[in-house]
Amino acid sequence: MSEELATGPKESPPAPRAGPREVWKKGGRLLSVLLAVNVLLFACTLISGGAFNKVAVYDTDVFALLTAMMLLAALWILFYRLRTVRFPDAVPYRDAHAGPIWLRGGLVLFGFCTLVMDVFKTGYYSSFFQCQSAIKILHPLTQAVFVIVQTYFLWVSAKDCIHVHLDLTRCGLMFTLTTNLAIWMAAVVDESVHQAHFHRSSHGNASHSRFAPDLERAGSQVGGDCPCDTAICQIFQKGYFYLYPFNIEYSLFASTMLYVMWKNVGRLLASSTHGHGHTPSRVSLFRETFFAGPVLGLMLLVVGLAVFIIYEVQLSGEGGHSQQALLIYYSFNIVCLGLMTLVSLSGSVIYRFDRRAMDQHKNPTRTLDVALLMGAALGQYTISYYSIVAVVMGMPRGLLGGLNLAHALLTIAQHTFQNVFIIESLHRGPPGAKPQETPPKEPSLTFANLDALHTLPACPPTPRLAGPSPAGPQEAVAIILAPRGHWRRRCLKDISLFLLLCNVILWIMPAFGARPHFSNKAEVDFYGYSLWAAIVNICLPFGIFYRMHAVSSLLEVYVLS
């Protein structure tokens, strides 16, 4: 009896041993986060300061900082790859949820467009290299090398759960993530300054001079020592500004993948993969739809492109067509947002009758997706609420004001219901997964015994065997799903594709220059140009990122439905 009592407490020491290990893991993460915060704040200070004339920070200072950060990040990536190639045991686990193929494919696509942008940027600054600093030509060349190295790194190492040099790896990943965020902010500031300069020059309002951008940084070179007056120079200038949205999305895609890698540093995974995977069959990927969602989504995509072209042409022409351009723009967006809201609601209603189990396993990728969806939606929420107040409290209440109000209200509703649908979809198990608690019998579920099935004559092939349990033939191990469950999955796939295509066109419009926030005078007159420009330039990049991140999440929902 005394020996049994003595041996009992001896089995508890492993618990205290795991405590310091977990504390040090959190301490290493805290160290890398503090490094990233300080570097990011310093970079943001220089980038934001370089966007104004009255601040003695020049664009060459910003280019020098970004070039140094990209070189350091590229060197660390090469060190990481060399270490993991020479020591294969450094990565004992790989996270099946991290870096799905569509995310890496999008990274490659945006990376290629970024390389094209760097070519245009190099050609633009090389057009008058005699009077330019060498750092302006070195910066796009360095960024091209950084994009190539980082894209290869994320393609082959996005799933790594490394277990050596944990603190150094965390700091390196966080520094690379910070470099991408700094590049993102620099591109957003350049795009905002360019749009502000275009709006100021097209409207010629002297009251906007307080927010006058640095024309050299915006790429205008008006009145400078290096005028861009040749045709090839203007082609390069316009080309790299049109490619800025792809550079912005590349930096954000890379940042999300780097964050997941940072979370997976030192992570222990079981030998069996839990939850749902990312490799569906070719049949389920291309054929299990009713084609209503893809067809309607493609129609809206084509119509949206036509509306965007008409909007840009009429707005850049005579001032008399701006009202008509805004009416067409708002009308299309109201129809698109209304349909997306109804479709998202229908998807949530379908889930009320879905018997699939909820996936409760730890998944850093899914946690990040949910956080980014909720956080990025705040940008459009902010703009919409400011627009609602300006329209309701402002004096002019015409047709344009009513469309603006309806657009703001539908934007809030669409973001809310789409987030609910996507988040609920990401937490669902794969098709055929049994819930933890045995559900009540329904006409769509039939429980069979394998021994009984062998004694019965051949059954008609209408029901489909979903998946027998490995427990043994003595239990009720097979679930035969009625065609109704298959019908629900096809509806969910149609809904996902429709929302995906609608989010694509709603990303294209603001990403490539549609700014009805400034063309519509309600908010500008109510808040003043300086305050309204600050609100839009801060919040709109998050709204643009929300659309592209929603596309990625909806593609995952489509695959997993």
MARKEBA-36387 format. One record per residue (C-alpha): residue in three letters; x, y, z; residue number from 1. Coordinates in pm, whole numbers, plus 50000, padded with zeros to 5 digits. Layout:
% MARKEBA-36387
R/residuo/east/north/up/num
R/ALA/X/Y/Z/NUM;
...
***
This chain:
% MARKEBA-36387
R/residuo/east/north/up/num
R/MET/50000/50000/50000/1;
R/SER/50280/50243/50083/2;
R/GLU/50451/50163/49752/3;
R/GLU/50132/50233/49562/4;
R/LEU/50091/50563/49743/5;
R/ALA/50451/50650/49671/6;
R/THR/50429/50572/49304/7;
R/GLY/50111/50775/49258/8;
R/PRO/50261/51120/49300/9;
R/LYS/50569/51027/49093/10;
R/GLU/50360/51033/48771/11;
R/SER/50285/51408/48802/12;
R/PRO/50632/51569/48751/13;
R/PRO/50594/51597/48368/14;
R/ALA/50326/51864/48418/15;
R/PRO/50559/52116/48586/16;
R/ARG/50822/52038/48326/17;
R/ALA/50594/52150/48045/18;
R/GLY/50521/52479/48218/19;
R/PRO/50856/52656/48164/20;
R/ARG/50869/52528/47807/21;
R/GLU/50535/52691/47727/22;
R/VAL/50636/53012/47904/23;
R/TRP/50958/53032/47702/24;
R/LYS/50761/52969/47385/25;
R/LYS/50544/53267/47462/26;
R/GLY/50851/53467/47562/27;
R/GLY/51013/53399/47225/28;
R/ARG/50698/53508/47048/29;
R/LEU/50685/53825/47255/30;
R/LEU/51047/53906/47164/31;
R/SER/50978/53868/46791/32;
R/VAL/50657/54072/46815/33;
R/LEU/50837/54356/46992/34;
R/LEU/51104/54355/46721/35;
R/ALA/50838/54366/46450/36;
R/VAL/50641/54646/46617/37;
R/ASN/50944/54870/46655/38;
R/VAL/51068/54814/46300/39;
R/LEU/50719/54863/46157/40;
R/LEU/50656/55185/46348/41;
R/PHE/50991/55325/46232/42;
R/ALA/50914/55233/45870/43;
R/CYS/50562/55377/45891/44;
R/THR/50699/55703/46030/45;
R/LEU/50938/55748/45738/46;
R/ILE/50683/55639/45477/47;
R/SER/50405/55866/45602/48;
R/GLY/50646/56156/45650/49;
R/GLY/50775/56123/45296/50;
R/ALA/50426/56175/45152/51;
R/PHE/50405/56545/45239/52;
R/ASN/50593/56846/45109/53;
R/LYS/50640/57019/45443/54;
R/VAL/50814/56722/45610/55;
R/ALA/51188/56700/45551/56;
R/VAL/51175/56329/45464/57;
R/TYR/51244/56249/45100/58;
R/ASP/51139/55952/44894/59;
R/THR/51504/55851/44861/60;
R/ASP/51513/55796/45239/61;
R/VAL/51210/55570/45214/62;
R/PHE/51359/55377/44921/63;
R/ALA/51686/55330/45110/64;
R/LEU/51506/55191/45415/65;
R/LEU/51290/54953/45213/66;
R/THR/51591/54836/45010/67;
R/ALA/51788/54759/45326/68;
R/MET/51493/54572/45480/69;
R/MET/51438/54363/45166/70;
R/LEU/51806/54272/45145/71;
R/LEU/51815/54162/45511/72;
R/ALA/51494/53962/45472/73;
R/ALA/51624/53791/45155/74;
R/LEU/51950/53699/45330/75;
R/TRP/51758/53549/45622/76;
R/ILE/51538/53348/45383/77;
R/LEU/51847/53204/45212/78;
R/PHE/51991/53117/45553/79;
R/TYR/51665/52943/45652/80;
R/ARG/51654/52738/45333/81;
R/LEU/52019/52639/45361/82;
R/ARG/51970/52528/45720/83;
R/THR/51656/52323/45651/84;
R/VAL/51807/52159/45341/85;
R/ARG/52126/52056/45524/86;
R/PHE/51936/51936/45832/87;
R/PRO/51609/51766/45727/88;
R/ASP/51527/51684/46091/89;
R/ALA/51484/52056/46158/90;
R/VAL/51129/52030/46016/91;
R/PRO/50976/51714/46168/92;
R/TYR/50616/51820/46099/93;
R/ARG/50427/51995/45821/94;
R/ASP/50093/52167/45869/95;
R/ALA/49845/52036/45610/96;
R/HIS/49619/52342/45652/97;
R/ALA/49893/52602/45592/98;
R/GLY/49966/52734/45244/99;
R/PRO/49687/52574/45037/100;
R/ILE/49746/52555/44666/101;
R/TRP/49509/52842/44577/102;
R/LEU/49685/53073/44823/103;
R/ARG/50027/52986/44683/104;
R/GLY/49889/53015/44330/105;
R/GLY/49757/53363/44407/106;
R/LEU/50094/53454/44556/107;
R/VAL/50270/53348/44236/108;
R/LEU/50022/53542/44020/109;
R/PHE/50054/53862/44221/110;
R/GLY/50430/53812/44244/111;
R/PHE/50456/53793/43866/112;
R/CYS/50256/54116/43831/113;
R/THR/50484/54276/44091/114;
R/LEU/50786/54179/43881/115;
R/VAL/50625/54346/43579/116;
R/MET/50562/54654/43792/117;
R/ASP/50929/54658/43895/118;
R/VAL/51027/54647/43526/119;
R/PHE/50804/54948/43454/120;
R/LYS/50935/55130/43760/121;
R/THR/51297/55066/43661/122;
R/GLY/51225/55188/43310/123;
R/TYR/51050/55497/43444/124;
R/TYR/51337/55605/43670/125;
R/SER/51595/55508/43407/126;
R/SER/51435/55754/43164/127;
R/PHE/51608/56041/43346/128;
R/PHE/51880/55866/43547/129;
R/GLN/52116/56162/43497/130;
R/CYS/51930/56369/43755/131;
R/GLN/51798/56090/43980/132;
R/SER/51947/55922/44283/133;
R/ALA/52079/55572/44221/134;
R/ILE/51862/55434/44502/135;
R/LYS/51549/55495/44292/136;
R/ILE/51676/55249/44031/137;
R/LEU/51823/55010/44288/138;
R/HIS/51496/54986/44483/139;
R/PRO/51279/54816/44214/140;
R/LEU/51568/54585/44121/141;
R/THR/51607/54481/44485/142;
R/GLN/51232/54433/44518/143;
R/ALA/51233/54204/44214/144;
R/VAL/51502/53985/44373/145;
R/PHE/51316/53987/44704/146;
R/VAL/50989/53884/44539/147;
R/ILE/51153/53592/44358/148;
R/VAL/51332/53467/44671/149;
R/GLN/51029/53508/44896/150;
R/THR/50786/53346/44652/151;
R/TYR/51008/53039/44622/152;
R/PHE/51050/53031/45000/153;
R/LEU/50676/53043/45069/154;
R/TRP/50599/52792/44796/155;
R/VAL/50827/52524/44944/156;
R/SER/50827/52613/45315/157;
R/ALA/50480/52749/45395/158;
R/LYS/50383/52425/45574/159;
R/ASP/50700/52395/45784/160;
R/CYS/50684/52343/46161/161;
R/ILE/51051/52405/46235/162;
R/HIS/51201/52289/46566/163;
R/VAL/51554/52437/46569/164;
R/HIS/51670/52791/46656/165;
R/LEU/51315/52879/46754/166;
R/ASP/51373/53238/46867/167;
R/LEU/51594/53322/46568/168;
R/THR/51334/53174/46332/169;
R/ARG/51051/53366/46496/170;
R/CYS/51244/53693/46473/171;
R/GLY/51336/53627/46110/172;
R/LEU/50978/53547/46012/173;
R/MET/50847/53853/46193/174;
R/PHE/51109/54077/46030/175;
R/THR/51015/53942/45686/176;
R/LEU/50647/53995/45767/177;
R/THR/50726/54352/45876/178;
R/THR/50913/54410/45550/179;
R/ASN/50604/54307/45353/180;
R/LEU/50382/54534/45561/181;
R/ALA/50621/54825/45506/182;
R/ILE/50613/54760/45129/183;
R/TRP/50234/54744/45149/184;
R/MET/50213/55076/45331/185;
R/ALA/50453/55243/45087/186;
R/ALA/50241/55122/44793/187;
R/VAL/49918/55235/44963/188;
R/VAL/50065/55581/45033/189;
R/ASP/50188/55613/44674/190;
R/GLU/49847/55512/44541/191;
R/SER/49664/55749/44778/192;
R/VAL/49893/56039/44690/193;
R/HIS/49848/55966/44322/194;
R/GLN/49468/55957/44356/195;
R/ALA/49468/56277/44566/196;
R/HIS/49684/56454/44308/197;
R/PHE/49458/56335/44026/198;
R/HIS/49146/56455/44209/199;
R/ARG/49305/56790/44293/200;
R/SER/49426/56851/43938/201;
R/SER/49096/56746/43780/202;
R/HIS/48882/56959/44011/203;
R/GLY/49127/57248/44055/204;
R/ASN/48999/57330/44405/205;
R/ALA/49237/57559/44586/206;
R/SER/49097/57457/44923/207;
R/HIS/49268/57123/44879/208;
R/SER/49616/57272/44882/209;
R/ARG/49654/57194/45251/210;
R/PHE/49658/56827/45161/211;
R/ALA/49886/56877/44860/212;
R/PRO/50097/56569/44795/213;
R/ASP/50460/56556/44705/214;
R/LEU/50438/56561/44329/215;
R/GLU/50773/56396/44285/216;
R/ARG/50667/56105/44503/217;
R/ALA/50339/56081/44315/218;
R/GLY/50536/56046/43995/219;
R/SER/50426/56372/43832/220;
R/GLN/50758/56553/43822/221;
R/VAL/50574/56872/43730/222;
R/GLY/50807/57165/43757/223;
R/GLY/51097/56948/43868/224;
R/ASP/51443/56901/43727/225;
R/CYS/51348/56564/43577/226;
R/PRO/51031/56608/43369/227;
R/CYS/50867/56294/43230/228;
R/ASP/50790/56432/42883/229;
R/THR/50872/56139/42655/230;
R/ALA/50612/55886/42542/231;
R/ILE/50803/55584/42676/232;
R/CYS/50845/55752/43013/233;
R/GLN/50471/55821/43041/234;
R/ILE/50393/55460/42947/235;
R/PHE/50623/55335/43223/236;
R/GLN/50472/55583/43469/237;
R/LYS/50109/55486/43401/238;
R/GLY/50198/55117/43380/239;
R/TYR/50347/55082/43724/240;
R/PHE/50067/55282/43886/241;
R/TYR/49808/55049/43733/242;
R/LEU/50004/54749/43866/243;
R/TYR/50016/54880/44223/244;
R/PRO/49705/54679/44332/245;
R/PHE/49884/54353/44254/246;
R/ASN/50188/54461/44453/247;
R/ILE/49962/54549/44745/248;
R/GLU/49787/54211/44738/249;
R/TYR/50118/54026/44704/250;
R/SER/50253/54186/45019/251;
R/LEU/49937/54100/45213/252;
R/PHE/49925/53741/45086/253;
R/ALA/50289/53694/45186/254;
R/SER/50224/53849/45526/255;
R/THR/49941/53607/45605/256;
R/MET/50148/53304/45505/257;
R/LEU/50445/53426/45709/258;
R/TYR/50221/53474/46013/259;
R/VAL/50100/53114/45989/260;
R/MET/50461/52996/45965/261;
R/TRP/50542/53205/46273/262;
R/LYS/50258/53039/46464/263;
R/ASN/50381/52695/46356/264;
R/VAL/50737/52742/46486/265;
R/GLY/50792/52471/46748/266;
R/ARG/50443/52329/46701/267;
R/LEU/50385/51959/46769/268;
R/LEU/50145/51778/46539/269;
R/ALA/49992/51433/46565/270;
R/SER/50085/51172/46310/271;
R/SER/49731/51170/46172/272;
R/THR/49591/51478/46012/273;
R/HIS/49283/51616/46182/274;
R/GLY/49011/51822/46031/275;
R/HIS/48956/51871/45664/276;
R/GLY/49221/51882/45399/277;
R/HIS/49274/52100/45095/278;
R/THR/49293/51846/44814/279;
R/PRO/48949/51768/44674/280;
R/SER/48891/51539/44384/281;
R/ARG/48875/51680/44034/282;
R/VAL/48514/51566/43997/283;
R/SER/48394/51751/44306/284;
R/LEU/48589/52060/44208/285;
R/PHE/48448/52113/43860/286;
R/ARG/48121/51923/43825/287;
R/GLU/47920/51925/44148/288;
R/THR/47739/52253/44086/289;
R/PHE/47410/52361/43932/290;
R/PHE/47600/52623/43724/291;
R/ALA/47353/52892/43833/292;
R/GLY/47606/53055/44067/293;
R/PRO/47897/53060/43820/294;
R/VAL/47680/53185/43531/295;
R/LEU/47518/53463/43733/296;
R/GLY/47853/53557/43887/297;
R/LEU/48021/53577/43545/298;
R/MET/47737/53794/43417/299;
R/LEU/47782/54037/43705/300;
R/LEU/48158/54031/43652/301;
R/VAL/48124/54126/43283/302;
R/VAL/47860/54390/43354/303;
R/GLY/48073/54528/43637/304;
R/LEU/48373/54564/43408/305;
R/ALA/48158/54754/43158/306;
R/VAL/48021/54978/43434/307;
R/PHE/48374/55044/43561/308;
R/ILE/48497/55142/43213/309;
R/ILE/48198/55372/43159/310;
R/TYR/48251/55525/43503/311;
R/GLU/48618/55598/43437/312;
R/VAL/48559/55734/43087/313;
R/GLN/48273/55963/43182/314;
R/LEU/48439/56085/43501/315;
R/SER/48763/56174/43322/316;
R/GLY/48573/56357/43048/317;
R/GLU/48351/56659/43075/318;
R/GLY/48217/56751/43418/319;
R/GLY/47855/56720/43303/320;
R/HIS/47881/56339/43288/321;
R/SER/47998/56286/43646/322;
R/GLN/47640/56269/43778/323;
R/GLN/47544/56005/43524/324;
R/ALA/47861/55806/43597/325;
R/LEU/47785/55803/43971/326;
R/LEU/47425/55693/43908/327;
R/ILE/47542/55398/43698/328;
R/TYR/47812/55308/43950/329;
R/TYR/47585/55317/44254/330;
R/SER/47302/55133/44075/331;
R/PHE/47526/54842/43980/332;
R/ASN/47678/54820/44328/333;
R/ILE/47335/54826/44493/334;
R/VAL/47214/54538/44275/335;
R/CYS/47535/54339/44330/336;
R/LEU/47544/54395/44707/337;
R/GLY/47174/54314/44740/338;
R/LEU/47213/53983/44557/339;
R/MET/47521/53896/44762/340;
R/THR/47334/53966/45085/341;
R/LEU/47042/53742/44986/342;
R/VAL/47274/53464/44869/343;
R/SER/47478/53477/45191/344;
R/LEU/47157/53456/45394/345;
R/SER/47042/53156/45191/346;
R/GLY/47375/52984/45258/347;
R/SER/47336/53038/45631/348;
R/VAL/46981/52898/45613/349;
R/ILE/47109/52586/45435/350;
R/TYR/47359/52534/45717/351;
R/ARG/47072/52523/45966/352;
R/PHE/46971/52188/45811/353;
R/ASP/47326/52059/45769/354;
R/ARG/47420/51761/45986/355;
R/ARG/47796/51782/45936/356;
R/ALA/48016/51794/46243/357;
R/MET/48191/52115/46344/358;
R/ASP/48569/52106/46308/359;
R/GLN/48703/52198/46654/360;
R/HIS/49070/52113/46594/361;
R/LYS/49340/52376/46634/362;
R/ASN/49403/52547/46301/363;
R/PRO/49617/52866/46294/364;
R/THR/49531/52926/45929/365;
R/ARG/49158/52928/45995/366;
R/THR/49200/53146/46304/367;
R/LEU/49395/53400/46099/368;
R/ASP/49138/53392/45818/369;
R/VAL/48855/53471/46060/370;
R/ALA/49053/53751/46228/371;
R/LEU/49144/53910/45893/372;
R/LEU/48787/53892/45766/373;
R/MET/48651/54060/46078/374;
R/GLY/48932/54316/46099/375;
R/ALA/48942/54412/45732/376;
R/ALA/48565/54460/45724/377;
R/LEU/48604/54745/45972/378;
R/GLY/48742/54963/45691/379;
R/GLN/48422/54946/45487/380;
R/TYR/48210/54970/45802/381;
R/THR/48383/55298/45891/382;
R/ILE/48340/55453/45545/383;
R/SER/47977/55341/45527/384;
R/TYR/47881/55486/45865/385;
R/TYR/48050/55818/45782/386;
R/SER/47858/55823/45453/387;
R/ILE/47528/55749/45629/388;
R/VAL/47576/56039/45869/389;
R/ALA/47676/56276/45587/390;
R/VAL/47376/56185/45370/391;
R/VAL/47119/56188/45650/392;
R/MET/47244/56506/45819/393;
R/GLY/47345/56689/45502/394;
R/MET/47122/56925/45313/395;
R/PRO/47103/56781/44957/396;
R/ARG/46871/56481/44946/397;
R/GLY/46829/56395/44581/398;
R/LEU/46842/56072/44384/399;
R/LEU/47219/56051/44418/400;
R/GLY/47194/56094/44795/401;
R/GLY/46937/55815/44817/402;
R/LEU/47156/55580/44614/403;
R/ASN/47455/55668/44829/404;
R/LEU/47256/55590/45145/405;
R/ALA/47128/55260/45006/406;
R/HIS/47481/55167/44897/407;
R/ALA/47621/55234/45245/408;
R/LEU/47348/55033/45420/409;
R/LEU/47381/54738/45182/410;
R/THR/47760/54743/45221/411;
R/ILE/47722/54697/45597/412;
R/ALA/47463/54421/45554/413;
R/GLN/47661/54239/45286/414;
R/HIS/47985/54238/45487/415;
R/THR/47802/54113/45795/416;
R/PHE/47612/53825/45634/417;
R/GLN/47902/53723/45411/418;
R/ASN/48132/53703/45714/419;
R/VAL/47877/53489/45897/420;
R/PHE/47851/53252/45600/421;
R/ILE/48227/53223/45544/422;
R/ILE/48316/53177/45911/423;
R/GLU/48049/52912/45959/424;
R/SER/48166/52734/45643/425;
R/LEU/48530/52729/45754/426;
R/HIS/48431/52563/46082/427;
R/ARG/48236/52283/45915/428;
R/GLY/48383/51938/45882/429;
R/PRO/48421/51762/45546/430;
R/PRO/48111/51617/45374/431;
R/GLY/47998/51297/45544/432;
R/ALA/48159/51381/45880/433;
R/LYS/47950/51255/46171/434;
R/PRO/47863/51496/46453/435;
R/GLN/47992/51415/46799/436;
R/GLU/47644/51357/46937/437;
R/THR/47417/51112/46759/438;
R/PRO/47150/51319/46585/439;
R/PRO/46784/51218/46585/440;
R/LYS/46671/50996/46305/441;
R/GLU/46566/51177/45994/442;
R/PRO/46438/51053/45661/443;
R/SER/46771/51149/45506/444;
R/LEU/46981/50920/45733/445;
R/THR/46977/50540/45739/446;
R/PHE/47190/50332/45979/447;
R/ALA/47283/49988/45858/448;
R/ASN/47480/49692/45991/449;
R/LEU/47740/49530/45769/450;
R/ASP/47644/49175/45870/451;
R/ALA/47282/49247/45783/452;
R/LEU/47379/49406/45455/453;
R/HIS/47567/49091/45348/454;
R/THR/47256/48877/45401/455;
R/LEU/47026/49106/45207/456;
R/PRO/46980/49088/44829/457;
R/ALA/47135/49348/44610/458;
R/CYS/47000/49694/44678/459;
R/PRO/46928/49957/44415/460;
R/PRO/47218/50197/44362/461;
R/THR/47022/50510/44459/462;
R/PRO/47167/50554/44812/463;
R/ARG/47538/50618/44844/464;
R/LEU/47771/50476/45109/465;
R/ALA/47939/50770/45275/466;
R/GLY/48212/50599/45475/467;
R/PRO/48231/50295/45705/468;
R/SER/48391/50328/46044/469;
R/PRO/48707/50127/46116/470;
R/ALA/48564/50005/46450/471;
R/GLY/48442/49674/46314/472;
R/PRO/48144/49509/46143/473;
R/GLN/47954/49456/46466/474;
R/GLU/47858/49820/46502/475;
R/ALA/47640/50047/46294/476;
R/VAL/47927/50174/46083/477;
R/ALA/47779/50301/45758/478;
R/ILE/47587/50616/45691/479;
R/ILE/47393/50622/45371/480;
R/LEU/47327/50975/45264/481;
R/ALA/47012/51057/45075/482;
R/PRO/47035/51271/44763/483;
R/ARG/46908/51565/44969/484;
R/GLY/47249/51613/45135/485;
R/HIS/47416/51608/44793/486;
R/TRP/47170/51873/44675/487;
R/ARG/47261/52095/44970/488;
R/ARG/47632/52066/44893/489;
R/ARG/47575/52164/44531/490;
R/CYS/47381/52471/44643/491;
R/LEU/47666/52569/44876/492;
R/LYS/47916/52535/44592/493;
R/ASP/47702/52759/44371/494;
R/ILE/47672/53015/44650/495;
R/SER/48048/53013/44707/496;
R/LEU/48129/53062/44339/497;
R/PHE/47874/53341/44301/498;
R/LEU/48009/53530/44601/499;
R/LEU/48367/53470/44483/500;
R/LEU/48306/53627/44140/501;
R/CYS/48115/53920/44290/502;
R/ASN/48400/53990/44530/503;
R/VAL/48642/53988/44237/504;
R/ILE/48458/54269/44057/505;
R/LEU/48412/54461/44383/506;
R/TRP/48790/54433/44430/507;
R/ILE/48872/54545/44075/508;
R/MET/48673/54869/44092/509;
R/PRO/48838/55040/44393/510;
R/ALA/49175/54873/44339/511;
R/PHE/49210/55025/43992/512;
R/GLY/49100/55375/44076/513;
R/ALA/48722/55401/44129/514;
R/ARG/48679/55671/44397/515;
R/PRO/48311/55773/44414/516;
R/HIS/48386/55894/44768/517;
R/PHE/48548/56206/44619/518;
R/SER/48335/56242/44307/519;
R/ASN/48021/56247/44521/520;
R/LYS/48022/56584/44698/521;
R/ALA/47802/56487/44995/522;
R/GLU/48082/56362/45220/523;
R/VAL/48339/56615/45097/524;
R/ASP/48107/56908/45168/525;
R/PHE/47994/56769/45504/526;
R/TYR/48333/56671/45654/527;
R/GLY/48572/56882/45451/528;
R/TYR/48824/56745/45206/529;
R/SER/49113/56695/45449/530;
R/LEU/48916/56487/45703/531;
R/TRP/48728/56287/45441/532;
R/ALA/49047/56215/45243/533;
R/ALA/49216/56091/45561/534;
R/ILE/48921/55861/45641/535;
R/VAL/48905/55716/45290/536;
R/ASN/49282/55677/45246/537;
R/ILE/49312/55494/45579/538;
R/CYS/49003/55273/45559/539;
R/LEU/48974/55195/45187/540;
R/PRO/49295/54982/45166/541;
R/PHE/49147/54752/45431/542;
R/GLY/48824/54731/45232/543;
R/ILE/49017/54639/44917/544;
R/PHE/49212/54375/45106/545;
R/TYR/48886/54237/45248/546;
R/ARG/48758/54162/44899/547;
R/MET/49065/53968/44792/548;
R/HIS/49086/53782/45123/549;
R/ALA/48716/53696/45090/550;
R/VAL/48794/53552/44745/551;
R/SER/49059/53326/44898/552;
R/SER/48829/53217/45182/553;
R/LEU/48535/53154/44948/554;
R/LEU/48755/52939/44727/555;
R/GLU/48836/52730/45032/556;
R/VAL/48466/52714/45122/557;
R/TYR/48388/52600/44768/558;
R/VAL/48649/52325/44783/559;
R/LEU/48536/52201/45124/560;
R/SER/48160/52208/45058/561;
***
